[in-house]
Amino acid sequence: MSAAPGEVQRVGAGELRAFIQDAGELKKGTLLYDGGQLLNLARHENKLFCEARGSGASPYKVTLVYSDAPAPGFKGRCTCPARTFNTAFCKHAAALLVAWARAPESFVVSDAPPPGAPGGETARKSVKKGSANAPALMKSGVEQVSTLVRELGVAGVAAIGGDRIEQLEKLAEGLRENRLRRLSARTLDLAALLRGPAAGAHQAAGAHQAAGAHQAAGARRGALPAVAYANLMADLLLTARKLEKHLAGEPLDDRHVEELVGKTWKASDRKPAEGLTLVEYAFSTRTTSDDYVIRESRFLDLESGRHFSEKQILPAFMAKRSDPKRSFAGEVLAGARATTYPGYPPLRVDFSDLGDKRPLDAGALEAMLARALPDVGAALAALQEHRKDVFAPDLVPVAVRIDTLFARGARLSAVDDKGEALHLPDDAALEERLAGSLRDARLRALLGDVGIDAALPTLWPLAAVVEGPLGLELRPVIEQGAAARSGPLEGSAWNAAAREAGASPAAIALGEVREELAEALATGLTGLSARVTDPLAARLRDLRLEKQAALLQGLPQRPAPADRLDDFIKLYQVLEMALVRLAGATHIDSASTERVPTYESVTVARPDETLTPDEVARRRAAGEMSRYVAAVHHARYYASLPASELVESIFPIWADGTATPTIARTFAPLGAEAVAAAEKALTVKAGRVAKLTAVRVLEAVVLHGGPARADAAAMLGRVAEHAKDAGLRALARDALDVIDAKQAAGPGGEAVRARRAARMERVQELAKALGAAPNKEERGEALKALAELGDLSALPALRRAFYADAARNVREEAAYALAQLGDVEMVETFVRMLASRGEDEREAKIAAYALGYLGDVRGLSELLSAYAAGYKPGIVADAIRAFGPVALAPLVDLIEARPEIAKRAAALDALKKMDEAAVAGCLLERVEARRGDADFPDKAQLYLKLADVHPHSKREVAAAITAALAGVEGKEAQAVVKAAQRALGVVKRGK
C-alpha cells in the first residue's frame, strides 16, 4: 500500500521479509511481540515508536523511520546494546515492525515524538487516539465485502481479471487486520478459487472451514466450479449481513463472536466444566496455510456424551522450541476439570485439573458405546440441527453405533442395525486405514465428524470401537485433518457419485436444480430471466417445494438485479437443507449382501460368480474391484478347493495374505494333517506370509479341539519363544492369548488380560512418543522400540507414522517395521508405491524392500515387472529371492519370456540364493513339459544356464536335457547336447 506524504506505509504480515533481511532477527522480534514485550505504541508523521522490555531496569526506546525514496524502506533505531554494533534491525526494531504489520490500529497518533526516542524530540506533547477506531474499521471492511458480493452477484465472474484477484487478496489481508476473521478467510478462499489450482493448493488447509471452499484446488479459469463459488458467495453475504446488524447494535452470541471476529477469551470469559470423564479418540498435528502448528486432542465425555477438544496453537518457529502438547491415548481422565471456550462442538477446553488418570479398559469402552448415538438417523438429526445455524462450522462431531460397513464400488457406507446407511467419503487413504483397523475385528461404533460431501451427508471417521478376539478396543482410523475433504462435485460427476452412493431420484433432481442456480449466480443475476427460472421452478414443484418455486419465479420480476441477491442466496441456502434431508440415510437390504470373511464388519453386494485369484488381481490392478469384493472371491475360490490340494500347494496359496482366514477355517478340522502342513510352511527358509498363515492354522486347530490340539499348541509355543522373526513371535503370542482367553475361565482369563494390559501400556507409551515427539530423532527411536517390542497392537501407531509423519526417514522406517510385523494390509499400498517408481524412486525402493520382507504373493507381479524393466536389479532380486519357493516359477516364466534377463548377474544371483532342490525341481518340470516343442533346444540352452547356479541342479538338468534330445537331429539340438555333456563332465570344454 502507498502512504500519503509524511505518513508511514501500511505493511502486510507477508511483506516483513522484504524490509527485514535477517530472518533470525525477524523471528526474535515476532517472539517479543507475541510475548507482549512492547509498550506505548505510537506514530508521528513518518515514524513509529515504542518501548521494549529488556534485561535492563528501564525499557529500551525504539524508533522506525519510514522513507519512500529511493524505494520504500524502514530504518531502525534503538537504545539497546545491539545497536552499538550497527545492525540494520535489532530484534526490538523488528518487533516494532511486526506490531505495525499485525495491529496498526493499536498505534496512537502523537503530535510529537515521545521523549527520549532515538531521532525524536526531547519533549513529549499531547497524545490523541487515532480517528479510525476499531468499530469504524470493521464497518468499512463489512461494507467493502457487501459491495464485492453485490457487484459479483450482478455481473458474474466473467469480467474478473488478474488485477481484481490481487485486490481481493489485499482486501482479505485488511479484513484480517481489522479482526474480521471469517470474512477474511472467505475472501481469500474466493481469490484462490478464481485464481486457479496453484493458489487453491496454497489455501487448501484453511479452506475446509467453508462449505465448498476446499474445492479451490480444482478451480480453473474458464471452468469455475459453480457450486463452490456459490457456497462462498452465500457465506460472504450472510456473514456481512450478520456483522452489519452487530455493528448497528445487535449483540452477537459468544459462539458467533468466536466464529466471525474472534476474541482472546480470558479465564473469566470461559465457562467451568467439572466432573468430566474423558477418553481421547483422536490426536493430530497439522500446519495451517499461515504457518501455525496446531496440536489437538479430541475427547468424548463418558458422563454426558459431549465432544471436547484441547489445542496447542503456535507459530511454526515457536513450535520447534516449545514442548509439544501431549497425547492422552490409552487413558481415562476421570474427574477432570476445565474451562470451555465459547464455540461449537467439539468445545475447546483449557484444563485446570486432569483428574485421576487410569488405563482405558473394557468398562470405559462400554461406556463409550452407551454414550454413542444409537443409529444413523440420530447422527443425521444432529447434523440437520447443527446446519440450522448458517455460521456453524461445516462439521459436527459424533459417536454413532454402527453394525457393518457396506462397500459399494469405491465408496463405503456405515450401516446401523436397522439397515440405514451414512456415507463415508470417497477417499483411498481412509479406505486403506479402515481396512487396517477392521481386519479380524467386529465394528461397534465410529467416532468422527459428520458433514456434507458432494451434497451427501457424510461421516469422516477418526476412530472406531471394535470387538476383537480379546474384547473391545479403540482403534484410530485416520489423523484429524490428514486427508483433504473432497469438495462439491459438478454436473455428471455429482450425479455419478450420488447414484453410486444410493441417493434417491428426488435428491439427485434437487441437487441438479441447486447446481443450475449456482451456475446462474456465477453468470450474474442480470441474466436471471423467466426463461431460466420457470423450468427450475417447475422441477421444484415436482418435488413439492411450492414456496421455494414461487420465490424463484418472483426474482426476475424485480427490475434491479441487485435487489434479487438476498432472496436468491436465501433460496440457495434453503434448498441445501432440503437436499440434506432428501439425500439422508439410504437403506441397505442385508438379504442381497454377503459378509466379507476377512473383515466380518464389512458386507458387499453378493457377486454372481466366483473369480480365480489371477483374475481378481487383474481387476484390482485395473481399479475395477475393491479389496472387499476381492476378499469374497478369494474366500470362495479357496473354499472350493479340496483340502488335499491346499496341503500339497502351500506355495503359492499360503503366501497370499487374503487367503489366510479361509485357509485357517478350512484346516481347523483336519487335525494332524493341518499341523504337518503348518510345520512344512514354518520350516521353509523364506516366504514370511506363508509362515504367518501357518500360525493362524495352528491357532484354528487348537480352538477347534481334537487329538492334534496339543501338538498345535506346542508348536505355537515354540514359535512364540524361539522364532527369530519378530512378526512371527508377535502373531504366535497373540494366538496363545486368544486361546487362553477363550478357554480359561475366571482367574486364567484375568491373567491373560493383565499380561496384555502390561504390554499395551508400553505400546501406548511408545506410540505417544512416536506421534508427538518434536524431533525426528526421538520419533525414530520410539519407532525402533515399537518394532523391537514385536506387539501387533503397535500396528495402528506404525501406520499413522507411515502415512503422516513429517520426516521422510521416519516414514521409511515405519514401512520396514510394518513389514517386519507382517502387516499384510499394507501390501497393496507398497505395490502402488513400487508401480510409481518413475515418480518417486526413493518411495519405490522402500516398497521393494518391504514387499520382499513380507513375502505376500500379491506383491510378486510388480516386483517382477520392475525386475524386467531393470529397476534397481540388486534390490529387486533380493526382494524376489526373499519370497522363497513361491517366486521360483514366476521368475523362470519371466526369464523364458525375456531370455536377455538371464545375462544379468542379479538374475542368476536370485536363483543361486534359492533352495537348490527347488530350483532343480522347477527346471526339471520345464524340461519334461517342453520336450518335443519346436523351440525346445533354445529353451534347453536357457535351462542349462539357469541350472548352472547350483552344482546339483546343473547335473540333474543336464542329464534330463541329454535324455530329452537323444536321437534328435539338427545343429541346434546337437549343440545343446554337447553343452549338457560338458556340464556332466562327459565332454571337456573345447572338444
N, C-alpha and C positions, 0 to 999 in steps of 0.2 A: 504494500500500500504506500502511496506517496504521502508526504507530510506537507502541511501548509508551511510557508516561510516562518522560521523561528520556532517551529514545533518539532516534537520527536516522532519519527516514523513508527507506526504500529508494526509489530513483528509477530509472525505466527510461530508456534512451537516448532514446526518443521524447518524454520529458517535459521534457527540458532547456530547451527554449524557453519552457516555462511559468514557469520560475524565472529565466532569464537573458534579458531582453528585447532586449539589444543583440546582434544577430546577428553583428556584427563581432567583438566580444569572445569570443563563443562559438566562432567559427572559430579565433581566435588561441589560445584555451585548448585546443581539440582538437589543434591542431598541437603545442603544448607537451607535452601528454600523450603523443601519438603519438611525439614525438621523445625520450621518456624524460627529460624535464627535471624531473620531480617526484621528491623523495626523502623517505624516512621517513614514509610514510603511516600515520596513526594516528587513532583516535577515542576520545573520552572523553565519556560521557553524551550531551548533545545537541550536541556539537561535533566537527568534523573538522579535522585538522591535516596540514600537510606543509611541506616546504622546497622552494623552486623556484629552479633555477639562473637567474641573471640576468646583467646586464652588470657588476655589482659583484664584488668579491673574495669576498664572503660570500653565501650563498643568502638569498633573501627568506623570511620566515616568513609563512605563510598560515593563516588560520582561517576556517571556515564555521560559523556558529551557526544551528541549526535551531530553529524555533518553529512550533507548530501553531495558534496563536491570534493574531489573529482568523481567520487562514487559514494553511494550510501554506506555509512560505517559508524562505529562507535569506538570511542577511546575511553578506557577505564582508568580511574584514579582512585587510590585507596590509601589509608594511613597504616595499613598492616605492614609487617616486615617484608613480605614478599615483594612489595613494590620497590624496595631498595635495590632489587635485582633486575629492575626494569622489565618485568614480564608484561606482555601485551595485555593479558587479562588475568588478574588473580582470581581465586575462587570466589571472593566476595563480590567482585565486579561481575563475574559470570552469574552468580546467584541473583544479582540485581536485574540483569537482562532476562533471566528466566522468569522472574516475577513480572516484568513488563510484558513478556510474551503470554504468560498464562492468565494474569489477572490485572489488566491495565486499569480496571475500574477501582482498584484498591489504592491507587496513587491520588493523593490530594494535590490540587493545583495551588502553588505558592506564589506570592507576589515577589519573592526574592529567594535566593538560595539559603538553605539552613545555615546557621552559624557554624563555623569550623569545617564546613565541607570543602574538600580539595577543589581548588579552582573557583570557589564561590566567594561571597562577601562575608564579612565578619558579623554583621548584624542581621538577625532574622526578623522579617516583617510578618505581618499577619497572614494567617493561612486560612483558605476557604475551601469548602468542598467543591468538587467538580460539578458542573451544571448537569452533566449527563449521569444521573443516578441509575442504580440497578434496575428499578421498575421501568424507567424510560427506555433503557437499552433493551430490556426484554420485550417491551411493547413494540419497539421498532423492528426487532427480529421477527416477531409474530406477523407483523404487517407485511414484511418482505416475503415470508413464506406464503401468506394468503394471496399476495399479488402473483407470486410464481405459479401457484396451483391454478388460480383463475386464468392466467394467460395460457398455460399449457392445456387446461381443460377446454378452452375456447378454440385455440388454434391447432392443438395437437403437437406432435413431436417432429413433424416433417421439416420444419424450418429451423430446428436447433442446430447450430454449428459448434465447432470445437471451442470457440471462444466463450460461448454461453456455458458450456460444460465446465470450463475453468472458473467462470463466475459462480457456478453452483458450488464448486469445491471451496472457493473462498468464502462464500456465504455460510457454508457448513462450519468453517473454522470460526467465523464471527459468532455464529449461534452457540457454539460450544463455549466460547469465552464469556458469553452472556448467560450461561447456565441454562440454556435451552437444549438439554441433552438429547431428548427424543427427536426433536426437530432436526438437530444437527446430524444425528445418526441417519435419519431417513433421507435427508438432503444429500448426504454423502453417498448413501446407497443408490439414490436416484442418479447421481452423477456417474457412478460406476456402471449402472445399468445402461445408461445412454452411451458411455464411452466404449464399452465392449469388454472382451474377455480378460485382457491384461489387468485393467483396473478392477474388474469384478473379482479376480483371484486375490488381489491385494486386500480387498474389503471383505472377503468371504467370512473371516472369523467373526466380525461384528454383525454381519448381515443377517444371521439366523434369528435375530430378535424380531424382525419384521416379517409378516406373512408374505412370502414370495420374494423377499429381498435377497435370499440366498441364491436365487436364480441369476443374479448378476453375472456370475461366472460364465453363463451361457449366452449372455446378450451379445448381439451383433448389430452394428448399424445396418439398417435396411431390413432386418429380420427381428424386430423388437419383440420380446416375449410379452404379449399384451396383458396376460393375467398378472404377471409380476409387476408390470408397470402400473396397472390399475390398483393393485393392492397397496403399492407405495403412495400413490396419489390419494387414495381414500384415507390412509393413515395420516398423511401430512395435513389434509383438510380437517379431519376430525380432531387432531391434536391442536391445530391452530385455533379452531372454534372453542375448544375447551379452555385454552390459555387466554383467549380474548375475554371470556366470562370471568376467569380468575383475576385478570388484571383490572377488570371493571369492579371487582369487589367480592365476587363469589368465592368462598373458601374452597380449597382443594382437600379432598380426603388425603390422609397421610400416605396411603398406598400410591395415589396419583402423584403426590409430591415426589416420592422416590422414583417413580417411573418416568415422569415427564420432565422434571427440572433437577432432581437430585438434591441432596442435602447431607451435611455432616451431622449425623444423629448422635447427640450426647447421650450419656448413660441415662440422664433424667428423661430423655425423649422416648426411651425404649420401654417395652412392657416386660415385666418379670415373668418367667416361666419356671415353675418349680415342680418337683416330683416327676421329672422326666425319666423314662427308661428307654434309652436309645440304642439302636443297632445300626451300625454303618453298613449300608449296602452298596455304596459306590465311592470310589476315591479317584480324583482326576487331577492332572496338572496340565494346563494349557497356556498358550501365549496369545494375547489378543493382537489385532492388527495395529494397535498403537503401542505395542511393545510392553505390555503389562503381563506379568506371570500371575496366574490365578490357580491356587491350590484349593481344592474343595472336597469336603466330605458330605455325603448325603446320608441322612438318617431317617429311620422310621421309629416313631414313638410307640412302644408296645402298650402304653396306657390309653392313648387317645386315637392312635392310628394316623396322627398328623405327620407331615413330612417336614424336616428341618434341614438346614444347610449351614455348615461352618466354612468360612472362606478366609484365605490369606491372599491379599491383593497387593502386589509390589511391582514397581518398575523393574524391568529385566535386569538392569545393572545392580539394583539393590537385592534382587532375589538371589544373586550369586554370592552375596556376602551375608545373607540372613539365614538363620536356622529355619529350615522348612517346616511348615505345619505338618504334624504327624498324622498318620492314619490310625483309625481305631478298629481296623478289620479284626474279626475274630473275638471281639469283646462286647460286653453289655455294659453300658453306663447307667447303672441303677441309682436313682435318686439324684440325677444331675440337675443343676440349677444354672439358669442363664437368663439373659435379656434378649428379646427378639426385636429386630428392626421392622419398621413398617414395610409392607410389601405384600407380594403374592406368594403362595406356596411354591417351592419349599421356603419356609420362613428362615431368614438368616439369623443365626444366634451368635452371641458372644458369651462364652462360658465363664461363670464365676466359680463353679464347683463341678468337677467331673463325676462326683458321686463315688459309689463303690463299684470299682471295675471287676467284672467276673468274666470267665470264658463264655463264649457263645455256645450254648448247649441245646439239646433237643427241646427242652422246655421253652426256651426263648424263641426257637423256630416255630414251635406250635403256636405260641402267642402271635408271631408274625402272621401266620395263616389265619388266625382268628380275627386279626385286625384288618386283613386284606378285604377289599371289596368282593362281594360274593360271586359276581359274574360280570360278563361283558356289558350287559345292559346298565349296570351301576357305573361302570367306567365311562360309558357314553353319556350318561346323565351328568356325571361330574364335568365332562368336557363341555357339554352344552351350557351348563350353569356358568362355568368359567368364561366361556366365549360371549356371554351376555354383556360383559364389561369390555367395551371395544379397546380399552387401554391396557387390558391384561396381557401378559406375555403369551406367546403362541402356545406354550406347552404347560400342562398341568401334571404334577407328579401323582402317580397312583401305584398301589399294590393291588393286584387283582388275581383271584384264584382262576387257574387255567387247567383244563384237563388234558388237552393234546394240542399239538401244532399240526395244521393241515398244509401240506406242501402242494401248491397248485402252480405249475410252471416254475418260474424263477422266484415266485413270491410266496411267503409263508403267512398263515393266519393263525392267531391264537384262539382256540376254541374252548368254550366252557362246557360244563357238564350238561347243558341244555342244547348244545349244538350251535350256539350263537358264536359268531367269529368276529374278531377285531383284527384288522390288517396289520402286518408288520412291514417295515419299509423294504423296498427293493434294493438291498444292499448286500453285495457279495461278502464284504468283511463281516457283517453281522451274521450272515448265514454260516460262515466258517466258524465263528466263535460260539454260536448256538450249538452247532454240531459237537464241538468240543465239550461244552458244558452238559449236554444232554445224553451223551453216549453212556450206555449202561445205567441209566437213571430214569426215574419217572418224574415228570414235571408236576409240581403242585401249585406254583404261583410265579408270576412275573412282576418285577418292580421296575419302574421306569417312568417315562413321560408320554402322555397322550396328546396328540395334536392333529393337524390336517396335513396330508401329503397327497398332492395331485387330487385335491377335493375329496380324499378318502380319509375317514377317521383312522388314525394310525398310532400304534404303540411302539415307541423306541425303547426297547428293554435295556436296562443297565445290569440287572442281576436276576437270578432265578432261584427259587426254593425248590429243591429236588429231593426225591427219596431214592437213595442209592442202596447198595447191598448192606450198608452199615447204618442206615437210618437217614434222617433229614440232614441236608446240607444247604448252605447258602453259597452259591457259585456265581462269581462275576461273569457277565456276558460281554460287556463292551465298555471301554473307557468313556466316561461322560465327555461329550464334545469331540471325541476322537474321530467319529465318522461324520462327514458332511451330509446334511439333510438334502435330499433332492427337492428341487423347487417345483412349482406348478408346471405341469406338462401342457403342451399346446396341441390343439387340433387332434389329428388322428392318433398321436402318441397318448394323449389323455384318454381317448376312447378305448384304445387297446389296453391301457393299464386298468381302467375302470372295469372293463369286461372281464379281463383275466382275474381281477380280484373279486368278481362276483357281484358287482354293483347292479342295482335294479335298472330296468329301462328308464324309469322315471328319473332316477338320479343322473343317468347319462344325458337324458334330454335337458334337464335343468343345467347341468354342467356346460352343455353346448350353448345354451342361451346366455349364461353368465360370461362365457368366453367371447361371444359375439358382442356383448355390451362392453367388455374390456377393449376389444378392437375399436369400437366406436369412440371410446374415450381417447385412445391413442391417436385416432384420426382427427379428433376435435369435435366438440359439440355443436359447432357451427353447421356441420353437415348432418346433424341428427334430424332427419325428416321422417314424415309418416311412412314413407316407403321403407325406412329402416325399422321403425318401431312397431308397425302394425303386425308384420309376421311374427315378431318376437312376442308381442302381447297375446296373439292367438295361441302360441305354444304355452305361454304361462297359464292361460285359461284352461287349456287341455290338462294342465297339472293342478287345476283347481286353485290357482293363485290369483283370484279375481282382483283383489285390492292392488296387488303389485302390477297386474296388467293395466289397470286403469291409471295408475301413477305413471307408468311408462308411456302410455298413449297421450297423456297430457303434456309431456315435456316439449314436443315440437311446437305446441301452441303458444309457448312463451316466446315472444319475438326476440328478446335479448338472450343470446346463447349463455352469457354469464349467469343469468337467472336460473338456468337449468342445472347448474353444477351441484348444488347442495342436495336437491332431491334425487339426482342421478346417483350420487355417492350413497345416499340413504338406501335407495333401491338395491344397489350393488351389494351393500352390507347385509340387508335383509335376506337377499337370495343366497348369500353364503350360509346363513344359519339354516335356511330351508334345505340347502344342499347337504349340510351336515346331518340333518335328520333323515333325509331320503337315502343318503349313502352310508347309513349307520351299519349296524351289525348285519352280516349275511348269515344264512343258515347253512350248515354243512350236514348232509344226510349221511350218517355213520354207516348205513347199510351199503352204501356204494363205495366205501373206503376200505383200505387194508392197512393194518398196522405194520410199521417198519421193524423187522426183527432186531436190527442193531440199535434202534432208537425207539424204545417202546412208547415214548411220548409223542411220536410223530406218525401221522397217517398220510396216505396218498390215495388218489383215485385208483381203484383196482385195475391193474393192467389186464388187457385181453389176451396177452401172450407171454411166454417166457423166453427171454433172450439169452444167448450164450455170453460168457464173460468178455469175449473178444468184441462182440457187437456192442455190449454195454460200454466198454472202454472207448470204442469209436464214437459213439453218440455223446459220451461225456466230454471227450476231447473237442467235439464239434459244438459244444454248448447246447445240445439238444435234449439233455436229460439231467435232472437234479441228482444229487448224491443219494437222496432218499428213495427215489424210484429205482436208481441203480442198485441200492441195497436190497430192495424187494426182489429184483430179478436175480441177483446173486444168490439170495437165500433159496428161491425157488429152484434154481439150477442145481445148486449143490445138494439140496434136499432130494432131488430126483435121482442122484447117483447112488448106486448100491454101496454099502459100507465097505465091501471088499475093494472097490475101486478107489475109495478115499484112502484106505490103508496103503494100497500099492502106489498111490500117486500123491505122496506127501508133498512132493515138488511137482508142479507149482501151486497146487491148491492150498496147502497150508501156509504158503508165503503170501497169500492175499489177505490183507487185514480186514477187508469187508466180509470175508468168509468165516472169520473166527467164531462168531456166535452160532452160526449154523453147524459148523463142524463140531463145536462143543456139545450142542444138543444131540447131534446125530451119534456121537461116540459115547455119550454118557452111559447108555445101557450095554455097551459092548464089553465092558469089564476088562479082562486080561488083554484082549486084542487091542483095546484103546490104549492101555498102559504101554504095550510093546511099541505101538506107533508113536506115542509121545516120546518114548526113550530114543527111538530112532531119530526123531527130529532134533532132540536135545544133544545128541552126540555128533551131529554133522558140524564141521568146523565153522561154516559160515551160514548166513541166512537167518537174521535175527527174528523176523516176523514169524517164521515157522516155529522157532523156539517159544515165542510168546503164545502162539496158538497152542503149543503143546502144554504150557502151563494151564491155560483155560480148560483144555481137555481133561487134565488131571483133576482140576477143581470140580468139573462136572461129574467125573466118575465118583469122587468121594461123596458128593452131595446126593448122587443117585443111590449109593449104597451097593451092597453085594460083596461077593468074595474078594474082588480086586480092590476094594476100598482101602485096605491097609497098605497095599503096595503103592497105590497112587498117592496116599498121604505121605508115606515115607519118602517117595521121590520128590514131592513138593518141598518137604523139609530140607532135603539135601540141596535143592536149588536155592532155597531161601538163605541157607547158611554158607554155601561154598561156591556158588556161581561167580565167576569173575565179572560178569556183565551186570552193571548196576540196575538196568531196566528189568532184567530177569529176576534179580533178587527182590526188587520192589514189587513186581507183579506176583511172585510166589508168596511174599509176605502178606500182601493184600488178600490173596486167595485163602491163606491159612486163617486170616482174621475173619473172613466171611464164613468159613466153615465153622470156626469156633463160635461165632456169634449166633449162627443158626442152629447149632447142635448143642450148645452149652446153655443150660437153663440156670437162672439165679446167679450165684457168685461167678460162675465161669463167664457168662456174658458180661458182667460188670468188669471183670479183669481185662477182657478184650477192649471195652470202651475206655478204660483207664489207660491202657497201653497206647491206644490210638490218640487219646487226648494229649498225652505227653509228646508224641511225635508231631501232632498238629500244632501244638504251642510253638515248637521250634520252627516248623514250616512257616507259621504266620509271622513270627519274629523276623525271619529272613525275607519273607515276602514284603513286609513293610519297608525294610531297608532297600530292597530291590526297586520298590515303587517310589520311594520318597527321598532317598539319599541325594544330596545336592551335586555330587560329582560322580563321573562315570567310573572312577576307580573303586569307590565304595560300592556302587551298584554291581560292578563286575565281581567283586569279592563275595557279595551276597548271592549272586547268581551261581558262582562256582560252588559255594557251600550248599546251596539248594540241590545242585546236580549231584554232589557227592553224598548228600543225605539219602538220595535214591528213594524218595517217597512220592507216590503218584499224586498225592494231594497238592504237590507243588506245581502240577501242570498248568492250572489257570494263571498263576503268577508268571510262569515262564512264557506262556502265550502272550500275556499282556506286554511283557518286556520285548518279545519278538516283534509285536505289531506296533508298539507305541513308544519305545524308549528313544530319547533324542540322540543318543550316541550310536553310531553305526556298529562299532565293535561290540557293544553290549547286545545289540540285536543279533549279531553274528553268533556270539557265544550262546545266546538263548536258543538259536536254531540247533546248535550242536547238542545242547542239553536236552531239548525236546526229542531229538533223535535218540540220544542215549537212553532216555526213559521209555522209548518205544511208543511215542505218541503217533499212532497211525492216522489220526485225524489231520495231521499236517502234511500227509503225502501229496495231496492234490495241490496244496499251496506251493510246496517245493517243486513239483512238476512244472507249475506255471512260471516259477522263477527261472528254472533252467531253460524253459522254452523261450523266455525273453532274454536270452544271453546276448543278443545283438544290441539290446537297450541298456543293460546293466550287467557288465561282466562279473563284477565282484559278487553281486547277489546270486548270479548263476553258479559261480564257483562254490558258494556256501551251500546252495541247493544240491549240487553234485555230491559233495561230502556227506550231507545229511541223508540223501536218498540211499547212498551206498551203505551208510551205517545202519539205517532202518532195515534195508533188505526187503521192502514190500514190493511184490512183483508189479504193482501198478506204476512204479517209477522206472521200471526197466526199459520200456519202449523209448522214453525220452532220452534216457542215458545212451541207449544205442544210437539214437538219431544224432545226438551230439558227438558221439564217437565216430560215426560215419562222416560227419562234417569236419572232423579233425579238430574239434574244440577241446583244448586242454587235454591232450591224449593221455598223459600220465595220470592226471587226477581222475579222469573219467574211467580209464582202465582199472584203476584201483577200486573205484566205486562199483563197477560191474563185477569185479572179482569178489568183492565182499558179499555179493548175493549168493555165492556158492553154487551148488548144482542147478538151481533154478535158472541161472544166467547162461548156462553152457549151451544148450540147444539154440536159443535165440541168437547168441553170439556167433555160433557156427553158421546159422542161417544167414546172418548179415554178411559174413565173410564170403560165403558161397555166392551171394548176390553181388558183392563188391570185392572181387579177388584182390584188387590192389591194396586193400586194407591189410592183407597178410604181409605186405612188405614193411609195415610199421613195426618197430621193435616193441611198442607198447601193446600191440595186439597179441603177439606171441607171449609177452610177459604176463598178460592177464591169464592166458591159458596155463602158463607154467606154474602159476600160483594156485591153480585149482587142483582138486584131488586127481591123482594120476589115473586111478582105476576109472573114475567118472569120465575123464577125457577119453580114455581108450574105449570105454563102452559106447560113448556118443559117436565117435568116429567109426567104430566097427558097425554100428547100426546104419550109418550113412553108406558105408561100403556095400553092405548087404542090400540096402534099398535101391541103390543107384546102379548096381552091376547090370550090364546089358543095355544101359542107356547109351545113346549115340555119343554123348559128351562125357561118358564115364572116364576116359583117360585124363581129360582136363581136371575133372573133379578129384580123381585119384591122386594126381600130382599135388593138388591143394591139400588133400587129407594127409599126405606124407609130410608136407611142410609143417602143418599144424601139429602132427603127432611127434615131430622132432623135439618138442619141448620136454618130453619125458622119455627116458630110455625104454621103459616097459611098454608104453603105448606105441612108441616108434616101432618096436619089433612086432607087436601084435598087429598093428595096422598094415605094416609092410607085408607080413605073411598073408593077411586076408586079401590084400590087393594082388599079390602074386597068384594066389589061387583063383581069384575072380577073373584075371586076364590070361589064365593058362589057355593056350591054343588060339588066342585072339590074334589075328594078323593085323598088320598095319604099323607104320613107322612110329606113330604117336604111342600106341599101346606098348610096343617093344621098348620104347624109351622109358616109359613109366615102370615096366617090369624090371629093367636094369637098375633104375633108381631104387626100387623096392629091394632088389637083391643086394645092392650096396648097403642099404640100411640094415639088412640081415647079416651082412658080412660075407655073403656068398661071392659077390663080385667086388673086387677092390676098385677104388676110385681111379679113374684114368684108363681102366681096361675097357 
